[in-house]
Amino acid sequence: MFVAAFLMHLKSKGLVMVTNNSQRSALPDILKGIAVIRMIVVHLMEVFATAEIYQSQLGKLLVFLAGPPGAPLFMIIMGFFIAKSSKGLQVSIYRGFKLIVWGLLLNIGMNFHLLLKIISGSVHLNPWPYVFGVDILFLAGFSLIIMALFKRIFKDRIYIYVLLAVLFALPGQILPDYTGGSEWLKYVFAFFKSSEAWSYFPLFPWATYPVAGYVFYLLNTKYQFHDITARGLIYIAASLFLVLALSFSWGFKIAASAELYYHHSLVFAIWVFTLIAFWVILIHLFTRNNESIKPLGYLKWAGRYVTNFYVFQWLLIGNIGTAIYKTQSGLAMLVWFVVITASASVLVYVYRIIKTRVGFL
């Protein structure tokens, strides 16, 4: 009702019209490309940067700028395409388990240098948080399985998915962590709800983002948001900016803190939705008539192969980071960003060629 009334208001002011569909297809890939580049910044800050740099105002600003518009945006886009997909339940469940397996293999691969040191005895650390650390591929896999089941049961009932998004985000601050004596159950529960430092993307609250993407797809199918004109989008963006400006200090504090960010509340999730909506509108307004610009072409390519890109950047950062953990500052961080981004790009390019020729990777 609110969405319909809002669009009617925009239409009455000449802010809604039918637009050319040919301009829309590149935006999701560009957004995913931007998201994975932002995640590289976060990972470099968390692994390479000195404590002085990481805790500085500039460091917090970089983490903030690369945080909420990174992983949450990627998961929202994933949810959008889950809703759009015509693949059956069995295929979706298979893809979900495949992502979970990839997540486990990535953990081993990105920590391979560290695990060798632990095995050799030169480093005395518990290896299991590094093997079972809850990274975003686990979240993506579990989310895909859950949403495929909900899609089969509840079809396109929007209110069910809105309720599901709330239920995923709400218990993060309510449900207690597992406090039993089983060491292995602690790792199992970390995939669902945990305050452990290595539980980065537990289902509660992070699954709220792919569900939100699913909701957006259903709403867009019904109300055709892409028919809003540039003037109408600016009108919406200005309203969102006002909300963000009034709440910025609060949102910045949470987004710039790893502990608060990875285990946030429903209220912060709503704030992130607002930030992402504002960000997506700005990117859309800039790219709709400028897709031929070379940097956008690169971002579109990175977004198209975002999973490959994500895997390779973590393999590089994780293994190099074992040797230079939290020792880099100043210009070195910029150099590392360029090196990691360029190296990951080359590896993705080579991998895609090999995959095309071999056919089964």
RODO-2510 file (C-alpha; in nm, 4 decimals, decimal comma):
residues 361
     n   res          X          Y          Z
     1     m     0,0000     0,0000     0,0000
     2     f     0,2740     0,2457     0,0976
     3     v     0,4807     0,1597    -0,2112
     4     a     0,1831     0,2011    -0,4419
     5     a     0,0866     0,5342    -0,2855
     6     f     0,4448     0,6580    -0,3098
     7     l     0,4694     0,5695    -0,6800
     8     m     0,1352     0,7358    -0,7468
     9     h     0,2705     1,0488    -0,5776
    10     l     0,5796     1,0420    -0,8005
    11     k     0,3676     0,9826    -1,1097
    12     s     0,1455     1,2797    -1,0270
    13     k     0,4560     1,4981    -1,0269
    14     g     0,5837     1,3575    -1,3560
    15     l     0,8575     1,1566    -1,1882
    16     v     0,7566     0,8136    -1,3211
    17     m     0,7663     0,7038    -1,6825
    18     v     0,8464     0,3950    -1,8867
    19     t     1,2191     0,3814    -1,9597
    20     n     1,4397     0,1900    -2,2026
    21     n     1,5126    -0,1585    -2,0692
    22     s     1,8449    -0,1836    -2,2548
    23     q     2,0176     0,0280    -1,9915
    24     r     1,9346    -0,1888    -1,6934
    25     s     2,1237    -0,5158    -1,7346
    26     a     2,4741    -0,3841    -1,6580
    27     l     2,3900    -0,2270    -1,3212
    28     p     2,3914    -0,5467    -1,1061
    29     d     2,7340    -0,6476    -1,2392
    30     i     2,8736    -0,2978    -1,1831
    31     l     2,7374    -0,2997    -0,8282
    32     k     2,8878    -0,6435    -0,7593
    33     g     3,2177    -0,5263    -0,9029
    34     i     3,2195    -0,2235    -0,6738
    35     a     3,1213    -0,4436    -0,3792
    36     v     3,4108    -0,6887    -0,4264
    37     i     3,6630    -0,4049    -0,4680
    38     r     3,5323    -0,2544    -0,1448
    39     m     3,5694    -0,5899     0,0286
    40     i     3,9356    -0,5972    -0,0748
    41     v     3,9801    -0,2692     0,1138
    42     v     3,8158    -0,4155     0,4270
    43     h     4,0268    -0,7313     0,4137
    44     l     4,3486    -0,5353     0,3670
    45     m     4,2611    -0,3137     0,6627
    46     e     4,1800    -0,6129     0,8823
    47     v     4,4858    -0,8211     0,7876
    48     f     4,7630    -0,5882     0,6661
    49     a     4,7126    -0,2538     0,8427
    50     t     4,8912    -0,1652     1,1652
    51     a     4,6737    -0,1122     1,4736
    52     e     4,7559     0,2585     1,4526
    53     i     4,6246     0,2845     1,0962
    54     y     4,3232     0,0596     1,1591
    55     q     4,2115     0,2541     1,4660
    56     s     4,2747     0,5985     1,3174
    57     q     3,9899     0,8131     1,1873
    58     l     4,1102     0,7536     0,8307
    59     g     4,1194     0,3796     0,8924
    60     k     3,7693     0,3810     1,0375
    61     l     3,6483     0,5895     0,7432
    62     l     3,7951     0,3392     0,4943
    63     v     3,6367     0,0467     0,6774
    64     f     3,3041     0,2313     0,6819
    65     l     3,3159     0,3244     0,3121
    66     a     3,4061    -0,0330     0,2179
    67     g     3,1797    -0,2096     0,4692
    68     p     2,8012    -0,1614     0,4399
    69     p     2,8072    -0,1015     0,0627
    70     g     3,0191    -0,4167     0,0242
    71     a     2,9024    -0,7496     0,1680
    72     p     2,5382    -0,6456     0,2353
    73     l     2,5020    -0,5106    -0,1190
    74     f     2,6482    -0,8291    -0,2641
    75     m     2,4025    -1,0409    -0,0638
    76     i     2,1063    -0,8221    -0,1613
    77     i     2,1931    -0,8675    -0,5288
    78     m     2,2242    -1,2416    -0,4718
    79     g     1,8742    -1,2511    -0,3199
    80     f     1,7396    -1,0529    -0,6158
    81     f     1,8681    -1,3135    -0,8595
    82     i     1,7474    -1,6041    -0,6464
    83     a     1,3977    -1,4587    -0,6833
    84     k     1,4490    -1,4055    -1,0551
    85     s     1,5911    -1,7524    -1,1174
    86     s     1,3777    -2,0240    -1,2725
    87     k     1,6037    -2,3041    -1,1477
    88     g     1,4332    -2,5809    -0,9551
    89     l     1,4659    -2,6702    -0,5884
    90     q     1,7184    -2,9510    -0,6382
    91     v     1,9488    -2,7346    -0,8500
    92     s     1,9340    -2,4499    -0,5971
    93     i     2,0073    -2,6813    -0,3032
    94     y     2,2990    -2,8325    -0,4949
    95     r     2,4372    -2,4853    -0,5670
    96     g     2,3954    -2,3935    -0,2005
    97     f     2,5936    -2,6950    -0,0793
    98     k     2,8535    -2,6247    -0,3480
    99     l     2,9027    -2,2743    -0,2082
   100     i     2,9397    -2,4178     0,1435
   101     v     3,2085    -2,6594     0,0226
   102     w     3,3813    -2,3739    -0,1607
   103     g     3,3695    -2,1742     0,1619
   104     l     3,5474    -2,4531     0,3512
   105     l     3,8082    -2,4955     0,0773
   106     l     3,8619    -2,1190     0,0658
   107     n     3,9216    -2,1095     0,4415
   108     i     4,1885    -2,3767     0,4084
   109     g     4,3394    -2,2111     0,1014
   110     m     4,3515    -1,8557     0,2346
   111     n     4,5004    -1,9746     0,5660
   112     f     4,7310    -2,2340     0,4114
   113     h     5,0499    -2,0472     0,5062
   114     l     4,9268    -2,0004     0,8632
   115     l     4,8094    -2,3615     0,8953
   116     l     5,1531    -2,4824     0,7864
   117     k     5,3087    -2,2730     1,0612
   118     i     5,0631    -2,4137     1,3157
   119     i     5,1337    -2,7714     1,2056
   120     s     5,5097    -2,7122     1,2178
   121     g     5,4825    -2,5679     1,5688
   122     s     5,6322    -2,2289     1,4810
   123     v     5,2969    -2,0628     1,5603
   124     h     5,0846    -2,1675     1,8584
   125     l     4,7229    -2,1039     1,7617
   126     n     4,4019    -2,3047     1,7529
   127     p     4,3621    -2,3946     1,3813
   128     w     3,9866    -2,4609     1,3872
   129     p     3,8641    -2,0981     1,3878
   130     y     4,0636    -2,0509     1,0667
   131     v     3,9291    -2,3688     0,9061
   132     f     3,5662    -2,3089     1,0106
   133     g     3,5607    -1,9291     1,0168
   134     v     3,2164    -1,8213     0,8934
   135     d     3,2976    -1,6262     0,5789
   136     i     3,0477    -1,4960     0,3242
   137     l     3,0446    -1,8081     0,1027
   138     f     2,8939    -2,0082     0,3897
   139     l     2,6281    -1,7403     0,4321
   140     a     2,5566    -1,7454     0,0589
   141     g     2,5255    -2,1235     0,0539
   142     f     2,2946    -2,1545     0,3537
   143     s     2,0864    -1,8570     0,2355
   144     l     2,0412    -2,0098    -0,1086
   145     i     1,9195    -2,3387     0,0389
   146     i     1,6798    -2,1719     0,2833
   147     m     1,5363    -1,9332     0,0269
   148     a     1,4938    -2,2086    -0,2320
   149     l     1,2825    -2,3983     0,0209
   150     f     1,0792    -2,0878     0,1048
   151     k     1,0343    -2,0162    -0,2652
   152     r     0,8876    -2,3624    -0,3172
   153     i     0,6556    -2,3344    -0,0143
   154     f     0,5447    -1,9691    -0,0124
   155     k     0,5831    -1,8768    -0,3818
   156     d     0,5715    -1,4961    -0,4224
   157     r     0,3927    -1,3912    -0,1027
   158     i     0,5784    -1,0725    -0,0252
   159     y     0,4657    -1,0433     0,3369
   160     i     0,6229    -1,3822     0,4175
   161     y     0,9635    -1,2656     0,2955
   162     v     0,9354    -0,9323     0,4762
   163     l     0,8621    -1,1236     0,7958
   164     l     1,1540    -1,3572     0,7221
   165     a     1,3907    -1,0615     0,6757
   166     v     1,2837    -0,9228     1,0138
   167     l     1,3153    -1,2614     1,1847
   168     f     1,6704    -1,3065     1,0566
   169     a     1,7839    -0,9623     1,1747
   170     l     1,5981    -0,9455     1,5063
   171     p     1,7354    -1,2422     1,7077
   172     g     2,0967    -1,1260     1,6737
   173     q     2,0594    -0,9224     1,9902
   174     i     1,8099    -1,1558     2,1611
   175     l     1,9186    -1,5177     2,1186
   176     p     2,2013    -1,6262     2,3512
   177     d     2,5225    -1,7770     2,2201
   178     y     2,5906    -2,1470     2,2622
   179     t     2,7496    -2,1985     2,6037
   180     g     2,7546    -2,5787     2,6229
   181     g     3,0618    -2,7911     2,6731
   182     s     3,0897    -2,9342     2,3208
   183     e     3,3756    -2,7741     2,1282
   184     w     3,2374    -2,8891     1,7930
   185     l     2,8869    -2,7572     1,8593
   186     k     3,0434    -2,4168     1,9181
   187     y     3,1669    -2,4232     1,5594
   188     v     2,8338    -2,5509     1,4285
   189     f     2,6342    -2,2788     1,6047
   190     a     2,8761    -2,0142     1,4725
   191     f     2,7203    -2,0581     1,1279
   192     f     2,3826    -1,9552     1,2666
   193     k     2,4269    -1,7281     1,5703
   194     s     2,7476    -1,6486     1,7532
   195     s     2,9479    -1,3578     1,8904
   196     e     3,2790    -1,5336     1,8280
   197     a     3,5347    -1,3149     1,6495
   198     w     3,5602    -1,5701     1,3661
   199     s     3,1829    -1,5852     1,3084
   200     y     3,1847    -1,3038     1,0515
   201     f     2,8627    -1,3746     0,8624
   202     p     2,6256    -1,5889     1,0726
   203     l     2,2761    -1,6404     0,9329
   204     f     2,1424    -1,4239     1,2173
   205     p     2,1493    -1,1369     1,1210
   206     w     2,3192    -1,1584     0,7787
   207     a     2,0569    -1,3637     0,5934
   208     t     1,8298    -1,0602     0,6171
   209     y     2,0163    -0,9118     0,3183
   210     p     1,9537    -1,1831     0,0549
   211     v     1,5937    -1,1987     0,1758
   212     a     1,5694    -0,8209     0,1298
   213     g     1,6981    -0,8630    -0,2256
   214     y     1,4253    -1,1200    -0,2823
   215     v     1,1654    -0,8741    -0,1490
   216     f     1,2988    -0,5993    -0,3752
   217     y     1,2633    -0,8240    -0,6801
   218     l     0,9002    -0,9004    -0,5937
   219     l     0,8227    -0,5329    -0,5307
   220     n     0,9960    -0,4266    -0,8503
   221     t     0,8007    -0,6856    -1,0483
   222     k     0,4790    -0,5453    -0,9084
   223     y     0,5524    -0,1712    -0,9063
   224     q     0,8222    -0,1306    -1,1762
   225     f     1,0709     0,0877    -0,9874
   226     h     1,2818     0,1213    -1,3023
   227     d     1,0116     0,3464    -1,4471
   228     i     1,1085     0,6236    -1,2041
   229     t     1,2782     0,9062    -1,3926
   230     a     1,6148     1,0600    -1,3072
   231     r     1,4383     1,3518    -1,1401
   232     g     1,2313     1,1109    -0,9336
   233     l     1,5433     0,9194    -0,8289
   234     i     1,7117     1,2429    -0,7223
   235     y     1,4005     1,3244    -0,5196
   236     i     1,4248     0,9864    -0,3429
   237     a     1,8028     1,0116    -0,2963
   238     a     1,7680     1,3520    -0,1308
   239     s     1,5187     1,2080     0,1185
   240     l     1,7461     0,9136     0,1934
   241     f     2,0448     1,1453     0,2345
   242     l     1,8574     1,3484     0,4952
   243     v     1,7857     1,0338     0,6991
   244     l     2,1473     0,9177     0,6706
   245     a     2,2878     1,2588     0,7621
   246     l     2,0782     1,2762     1,0796
   247     s     2,1879     0,9268     1,1892
   248     f     2,5389     0,9202     1,0451
   249     s     2,7414     0,9317     1,3683
   250     w     2,5482     0,6344     1,5071
   251     g     2,5753     0,4271     1,1873
   252     f     2,9421     0,5155     1,1393
   253     k     3,0297     0,3969     1,4894
   254     i     2,8802     0,0531     1,4255
   255     a     3,0069     0,0122     1,0689
   256     a     3,3629     0,1080     1,1650
   257     s     3,3768    -0,1531     1,4444
   258     a     3,4260    -0,5128     1,3285
   259     e     3,2663    -0,6582     1,6427
   260     l     2,9556    -0,4392     1,6181
   261     y     2,9307    -0,4619     1,2399
   262     y     2,9464    -0,8400     1,2060
   263     h     2,6920    -0,8921     1,4863
   264     h     2,4563    -0,5999     1,4362
   265     s     2,0888    -0,5454     1,5147
   266     l     1,7697    -0,5063     1,3122
   267     v     1,7848    -0,1275     1,3509
   268     f     2,1314    -0,1144     1,1971
   269     a     2,0188    -0,3485     0,9165
   270     i     1,7431    -0,0982     0,8328
   271     w     2,0042     0,1784     0,8345
   272     v     2,2192    -0,0283     0,5954
   273     f     1,9213    -0,0730     0,3619
   274     t     1,8822     0,3047     0,3578
   275     l     2,2519     0,3568     0,2852
   276     i     2,2545     0,0969     0,0086
   277     a     1,9403     0,2405    -0,1536
   278     f     2,1068     0,5834    -0,1572
   279     w     2,4307     0,4377    -0,2932
   280     v     2,2598     0,2316    -0,5648
   281     i     2,0603     0,5314    -0,6870
   282     l     2,3782     0,7383    -0,7191
   283     i     2,5562     0,4608    -0,9109
   284     h     2,2539     0,4101    -1,1346
   285     l     2,2291     0,7811    -1,2172
   286     f     2,5993     0,7920    -1,3027
   287     t     2,6180     0,4716    -1,5068
   288     r     2,2936     0,4738    -1,7040
   289     n     2,4426     0,6760    -1,9909
   290     n     2,8135     0,6119    -1,9236
   291     e     2,8563     0,2355    -1,9449
   292     s     3,1201     0,2709    -2,2165
   293     i     3,3654     0,4291    -1,9690
   294     k     3,6556     0,1838    -1,9266
   295     p     3,6581     0,1730    -1,5423
   296     l     3,2894     0,0797    -1,5504
   297     g     3,3682    -0,1923    -1,8030
   298     y     3,6264    -0,3332    -1,5625
   299     l     3,3823    -0,3198    -1,2691
   300     k     3,1185    -0,4915    -1,4814
   301     w     3,3679    -0,7680    -1,5645
   302     a     3,4713    -0,8068    -1,1984
   303     g     3,1055    -0,8225    -1,0968
   304     r     3,0253    -1,0838    -1,3574
   305     y     3,2882    -1,3141    -1,2052
   306     v     3,2529    -1,1875    -0,8506
   307     t     3,2832    -1,5280    -0,6797
   308     n     3,6086    -1,6051    -0,8622
   309     f     3,7374    -1,2564    -0,7814
   310     y     3,6450    -1,2923    -0,4154
   311     v     3,8203    -1,6288    -0,3860
   312     f     4,1442    -1,5146    -0,5492
   313     q     4,1731    -1,1894    -0,3524
   314     w     4,1331    -1,3843    -0,0250
   315     l     4,3871    -1,6476    -0,1291
   316     l     4,6368    -1,3666    -0,1899
   317     i     4,5555    -1,1554     0,1159
   318     g     4,5304    -1,4521     0,3526
   319     n     4,8619    -1,6136     0,2641
   320     i     5,0612    -1,2917     0,2257
   321     g     4,9007    -1,1601     0,5445
   322     t     5,0508    -1,4441     0,7494
   323     a     5,3976    -1,3045     0,6735
   324     i     5,3185    -0,9331     0,7213
   325     y     5,0210    -0,9437     0,9600
   326     k     4,9272    -0,5928     1,0778
   327     t     5,2607    -0,4356     0,9840
   328     q     5,1694    -0,2160     0,6848
   329     s     5,0896     0,1544     0,6903
   330     g     5,0809     0,4672     0,4775
   331     l     5,1775     0,4334     0,1125
   332     a     5,2385     0,0591     0,1532
   333     m     4,8653     0,0003     0,2011
   334     l     4,7871     0,1783    -0,1254
   335     v     5,0536    -0,0249    -0,3050
   336     w     4,9136    -0,3477    -0,1628
   337     f     4,5629    -0,2522    -0,2753
   338     v     4,6858    -0,2017    -0,6321
   339     v     4,8937    -0,5215    -0,6254
   340     i     4,6168    -0,7414    -0,4821
   341     t     4,3482    -0,6008    -0,7126
   342     a     4,5673    -0,6345    -1,0228
   343     s     4,6877    -0,9835    -0,9275
   344     a     4,3343    -1,1066    -0,8536
   345     s     4,2192    -0,9659    -1,1887
   346     v     4,4920    -1,1530    -1,3762
   347     l     4,4168    -1,4757    -1,1903
   348     v     4,0449    -1,4471    -1,2659
   349     y     4,1196    -1,3791    -1,6323
   350     v     4,3503    -1,6804    -1,6603
   351     y     4,1092    -1,9012    -1,4651
   352     r     3,8203    -1,8089    -1,6963
   353     i     4,0296    -1,9013    -2,0022
   354     i     4,1274    -2,2354    -1,8487
   355     k     3,7714    -2,3070    -1,7408
   356     t     3,6414    -2,2329    -2,0902
   357     r     3,8931    -2,4701    -2,2465
   358     v     3,8769    -2,7482    -1,9876
   359     g     3,5052    -2,7160    -1,9215
   360     f     3,4724    -2,8700    -1,5752
   361     l     3,6469    -2,6370    -1,3238
***
